[in-house]
Amino acid sequence: MSGAYILAHDLGTSGNKATLFDAAGRLVDSAFAPYTTQIPSPNWAEQEPQAWWEAVCTTSQKLLDSSGVPATEIAAVGFSGMMMGCLPVDAQGTPLRSCIIWADQRAQAEAALIAARCGADEVYQRCGHRTSPAYVAPKILWVRAHQPEIYARAAKFLAPKDYIVQRLTSEFATDYSDASGTLLFDLIARRWHQPFLEALDLSADQLPTPYPSNTVVGRVTPQAARASGLAPGTPVVIGGGDGSCAGVGAGVIEPGAAYCVIGTSAWISVSTLAPVPDPLQRTMTFHHVHPQRYAPMGVQQMAGGARAWAWKALADGDLDLDAAAATAPPGASGLIFLPYLMGERSPWWNPQARGAFVGLAMPHDKAQMARAVLEGVAFGLRQILDSLREHVPGIDAVRLIGGGGKSQLWPQILADIFGLPIHRLELTGEATSWGAAVAAGVAVGLYDWSIAAERSRVTQEIAPNTANRQRYETLLALFTESYLALAPVYAKLAEIGE
């Protein structure tokens, strides 16, 4: 099938965004359909796969209608999706329960079991990740332990985007980036790691076949075409996990390039030719959407989420907290904010960590508190950046995408605290969708990888203010000392909370 357009679906936590790009990589139109997350118990988070399918069909039809592009002109459909979801399906692809999504933390005992049977250090070296309940393998083991009747009927365990691909094509497939979020995938060999499967009494037959992200894994079936509005036979490209697609969307493909995403959470990632294990295990490594690249990264649990919490807590009539924060001096007059409102991942990996204002005094006002929140997130990201720079030399700028990139003040704070230029990009709001589109376009010969950087061009460089450098270096050290001093208190508070 020939065509001049790429349709990309970004299956996110809050909804699905469909985006249409032309043969030159230009954004044509987009559509969004929301869905909800269920929290049936503390630390649990689930979504209904039927809601994803309805969102994909709705946005596909809406986008084709609004753009006026005939379905036959879609050269390929590609996907980005939230990672580390666990959906058991039967041999026909029918879901057997709701999906346990990335935010779910119930499988703590199963994560400990994986560490015991496979070796926590061996898992980190082989798969690139700590043995955390956030990943897929612990969730599969939780289903086996607590819902054995569902486990017995399960033919495959699928990530969210992989379920939609199966629904469109009847094929069970995944890509290297989503596979690398399972704790069962050998990053270097690029296949399921048989010794871990055997140690956990699992089988590769329970998992979809892993492919490079730029692979056509099937074509839209007649039945799926009727539901989605797509043309029968349209090539379907497996795509990648949202974290890896964001890197391509930011133009970060060649080794050494770095980008930062500030959404509810935040992460900094680089592109490399090989996995980058950290002896202190502060960071993790996913597979890149590019078939010959890797994506070492560190993830901060709360970033934009910490700002949203603070702006709600500090709300005062018509006070513009962004503008107010800009009036406060760098360093917020000696006030430090620890943004650990839902624990922390990199670099501490401490679910018991909690937020705090350190140094709060009577003269401090809401403007200084607001600035301290923005700086606190930036200090946490600087710790991630430093962890990466120990093993990845040559990072000389950071591309910024996500909602945090739209702020006027925050990018300057990041530049000052990182001591590096911050680059705003043309496709700031569409980076993840664009990454999925690039992989799909490469798969069908409409694009090559170089288009990612061409269409993610830098529109503004924000240089660090050297006058603030020493103050922020001193505060960074105090930020770290504050966490270390409070870590025993967090543990005791957790005991009281139980």
N, C-alpha and C positions, 0 to 999 in steps of 0.2 A: 504493500500500500504506500502510495506517495502522499505527501502533504507538506504544507508550509508552516505548520504550527505545532508547538509542544504544549500539552496540557499537563500541568504539575499539580499534584495534590499533596498538601502538607497536613497530615493527620496529627493535629496537636492535642494537648490535654484539654483545652477548652472548646475545641471544635475543629472542623475541617475547612481549610482554605484552598480553593481551587484557583489556579492562576494560569493565564494563557500568554505565551510568548511567541513572537513571530520568528522567521528564519534568521533574522539578524540579532536575535536575543532581546528584542525590545518588548517591554511589558505592554500587552494589549488590554487586558481587563482581569478582574478578579472577583470572586464571590466567596461568601463565608456562611457556614451553617453551624450553630452551636450544638453541643450536647453536654451532659452533666456527668459528674463523678459522684458515686455513692460511697459513703463512709459508714459501713455497717457496724464497725467496732473501732475503738481507738487503734491507730497505726494501720488500719486497713484502708484500701482505696481500690475501687472497682469501677469498670465501665461496661456498658452493654454493646457488644459488637454490632447488633442490628442498628443501633443509633449511628455508628460509624458509616455503615453501608447506606443508610438513608441520607446522611449528610453528603457522602460522595456522589450519590445519584442526584440529589437536589442541586448541589453546586455545579455539577457537570452540565445539567440541563439549563440552569440559570445562566451559566457563562456562555454556552453556545447560543442561547437566545439573545442575550444582551449584546454580544459581540457581533452577531450576524455571521459568524464563521461556520460553514457547513461541517457536520461531523466527519465527512469524508476527507476534509482538509487537515485533520489531526494526524500528524506523522507518527506520534507515539504518546502514550500516557505514562508518566513517571511519578514516583512516590518518595516522599519524606514522611517519617512517622516517629511518634514518641517511642522511645527505646525501652527495653527491659520489661516489656509486658509479657504475660503468660496466659495464653488462651488455649485450653484443650478443645480439640475438635475431633469428630469421628471421621471415618474413612471417606465420607462424602463432603467433608469440610463443614459440617453443621456444628455450631458451638455447643458444648456440653455444660457450660456455666458462663458467668460473666468473666471478663478479663481482669486478672490481677495486674494493675498497672505499676509503673516505675516507682510511684511514691509509696507503695505498700511496704510496710516493714514487719509484717507478721512472722516471716520465716526465719527468725533469729536462731532457733534451735537447729534448723536445717542448714543454715550457714555455718554454724559451729560444727555440724556433722561433716560438711564438705572439708572444712579446715582439718579436721581430725583424720579423715580417710585419705585425702589427697595431698595434704600439707599446705598450710596457708602460704608459705614462701614459694612453693612450687607452683601453686595456682597463680600467684602474682607474676612470677617470671614467665610462665607459659602463656597465660591468658591476658595479662596486663592489668589485673584488677585484684583488689582485696576481696576476701570472702564475706561479702556484705549481703544482707537479706534483700537489698534492692535488685539484685541480679536474677536472671531467669532460673538457673538451676535450683537455688533454694526454694523458689516458688513451685517448681515441678515436684520437688520432694515434699513440700507442704501438702499439695493436692494428694499425693500418694499416701501420706500419713493420716490425713484428716478427711479425705473424701475418696476412699479407695474404690467405690463403685464408679465414680467419674474417671478416675485414673485407669481403671480396667477397660473402659470403653474408648479411651483416648487413642486415636491413631497418630496424631501429631500435636505438638505444642507450638503455637504460632505467636509472633509479634504482631502488633496491630496492623501495620501496613501489609504484612505478609498475608493476613486474613483477607484484606480487601483484594490483593492480587489474586488469591485463590478464588475469591468470589467472582472476579472478572474473567478468569482464565481456566479455572478448574485445576490449576497446577499448584503443587506445594513447593514453595521456594523461599529463600531468604537471601540476604546479601552479607558480605563480609563484615560490614560495620555493625549490623544488628546481631550477627552471630557472635561478634566479639563482646557483646554484653550478656553472655550466658554463663560464663565461667567454665565453658566446655569446649571452647574453640582455640585451637593452636594458632596464634597470630602469625608465626613464621611459616608453618606448613600450610596454613589457610585451609584447614579441615577440622572436623570434629576430633577431639583428642581421645582416642580409644582407651588409654589407661584410666583417665578420669571417669569415663562412662562405665567401665567395668567396676571401678572402685565404688561407684554409687548405684550399681545394679540398674543402669539405664542402657538404652540402645540408641545408636545413630538413626535407626528406623523411626524413632519417636520424634525426630527433628527434621525440618525441611532441608532440602539440598542447598548448600551455600554457593552463591555465585558472585562474581564482581558486580558492583552496583550498575555498571553500564551494560547490562545483559538483557536482551529481550527473552523473557522466560515463558511467554505465551501470548495469546491473542484474545481479544474480547469475544466471548461466546455469543451466539444469538440471544440466549436468554438474558445475559448481562446487558447486552445492547438495548434490549427492550426496556429494561429497568433504568438504565443510566442515560440513554440518549446518545451514546457513542455508536459508531458504526461497527458492525460485526467485522472481525478480523483486524481491528486496530491493534498494532503492537503494544504490548504492555512491558515496561521496563521495571525491574525490581527496585531500583533506587537505593536509598540508604536511610539510616537513622537520622533523626533531626539534628543531633549534635554534629555529625559528620557532614551532612548536607549544608549546614550553616557555614562550615569552613570553605566549601567550594563556592557558595554564594558570596562569601567575602573575598573571593579571589585568592584564597590561601591554598595553593597547590604545590608550588615549588618549595623545596626544603628551606627551612629557616624563617619563612614568613609566619607571622603571628597575628591572631585576632582575639578580641574580647567580645563576649555577648553579655549584655546586662538586660535580663528580663526579670521575672520573679526571682529566679536564681541567677547565677552568673558563672561564666567559665572563661578561662584563657587557654588557647590551644595553639599548637604549631604544626607544621607539616614536616615530616621526616621520612627518610628512606628505610628506617628500621624502627622497631619498638624501642622505647626509651624507659627502661625500668629505673626507678629511683630507689637507692639503697634504704632510704627511710620510708618508702612507700607513701609519700605524700601525694603523689600524682598517679594517674592511671593512663593506659594507652588503649584507644579504640583503633579499629582499622579505618582508614580514610575511604571516602567514596572513590577516589582515584585508585585503580587496582594495584598500583605499585607504591602507595604511600601509607603512612600511619599518622595518627593524630593523638600524640601525647597531650594531656590536658590536666588541669586542676579545676575542681568545681566548688563554688561557694554556695552554701545552701540557701541563704537569703541575701538578696541584693536589692533589686527593685521591690521585693516583698518587704524588706526592712524600711525602705523609704515610704512605701504605702502605709505601713503600720504607723510610722512616726508622723506622717502628714495627717493621718486621721486622729492620732492621739493629741497632736499639737494644734489641731484646727481651731481657729479663732476668728469667727466672722468672715470678713473679706480679706484677711491677711494672706498674701501670696507668699507661701513659704519658700518657694524657689527664689523669688526676688529678695526675700528677707535673708536667706542663707548667703546670698551674694554680698550682702552688706557686712557680714561677720568677717573678722580677719582670718587668714589662714592659720589653722591650728585651733580655731574656735575658742580662743582665749584660755587655752589649757584644758579643754574638755575633750575626752576620748569616748567614743561609742564602740562597744563590741556588738557586732550585728548577728549574734548567735541566737536568734529568736526561735529557731527550730533545730538546735544543735548545729554542728558544723562538719563538713566533709574536709576538703583540702584546707590547710595541711594537717589539721588536728585529728580528724576522723573520730569525733566525740559527740555522740547523740545526746549526751547530758549537758553539753555546753548551753549557756543561756546569755541573753543580752544584758548589757549593763552600760550605764553612763559612769565613767570614772573621772573624778575631779570636779563633780558638779558642786557649784557654790551659789550663794545668793545673787551675785551679780550676773550670773548667766541668764540669758533670755531665750525666747523661742528661736530667734534667728541663729544664735550660736549653737543651740541644740540641733537645729535642722542641718547646719553645716557639719557638725560633728558626725551626724548619721551618714552623710555623703562621704566624708573623709574615712569613716570607719569601714565602709564597704571597700573603698579604694585601698586602705591599708591591707585588708584581707586579700584582695586581688594582687597586691604587690608581693605578698608572701608566696602566692602561687607563681607569679612571674619569676621571682628569685629561684624557686625550686626548679622551674623549667630551665632557667638560664645556666644553672649548674651543669646541665648535660647537653644543652642545645645552644652553642655559641652563635653569635652573629645576629641576635634579635635587636634591630635598630629602630623599630617603630611598631605600633600596635594598631591594627584596624579595629574600629568600634562599630558594632551593630546591635540591634535590639532597641527596646524602648529607652534605655538609658542614654543611647546615642543622640536622642532628640533634645536632651537637656542642653541649656546654654552653659551652665556652671559645671556640671559633673565632668564633662570631658577635660576641662582645664584642670580640675582637681586631679583627675587620673594622670594627666601629663606631668603635673608637678610631682606627684607621689611616685610615679613610675620612673621619672627622670628620662622619659622618652617621648617623642612626638606621637600624638594621637591622630589617626587618619579617619575622617568621616567619609562615608562612601555614598555613591549615587543610589545604590539599591538597599539602603539601610533597612527599610521596612519589609523587603521582599527577599532577603538573603537566603532563607531556608528553602523557599519555593524555587528560587533561581538555581540553587544547588541541585535540587531534584530535576529541574528542567535540563540543566547542563548534562547530567548523567544520561537522561533519556535522549537528548539530542545527539550526544556522542554515539549512543547505541545504534541509532538508525542513520548515522552519517550526515545529519543536518548540521551539527556543531563539531568542533574539536575542543580539547580541554582549554586551549588558550583563550577561548571566548569568555571564560569565567572571570579572568582578570580584566579583560577588555571592557566588559559590561559592569564591573564592580570598581570603576575608576574612583580615585580619590578626588573628592570635591573640596576638601578643606584639610589643612594640616594645622594642628594646634600644638604649638611648641611649648615645652616646659618653661616655667618662669624660674630662672636660676636663683632669684632672690629668696625663693621659698625652700630651696633644696635642703639646707642644713636644718631648718626648723622641722621639716617633714621627716628627715632621717632620724632626728632625735625622738619625734613622736612615734615613728614606726617601732623603734626599740621599746618605747614605753607601752605601746599597744601590745606587743608580744609579751612583755613582762606582766601586763595586766591579766592576760589570759592565763599564763602559767601560775600566777598567784591565786587566781580564782578557781582553777581546775579542781582542787580538793573541795572547795565550797560547793561547786556544781554537783559533785558526787554525793555529798551529804544531803543537798536539797532533793536530789532524785530519790534518796532513801525515804525522806519525809513524805515526798509525793506519793510513794507507794503505799 
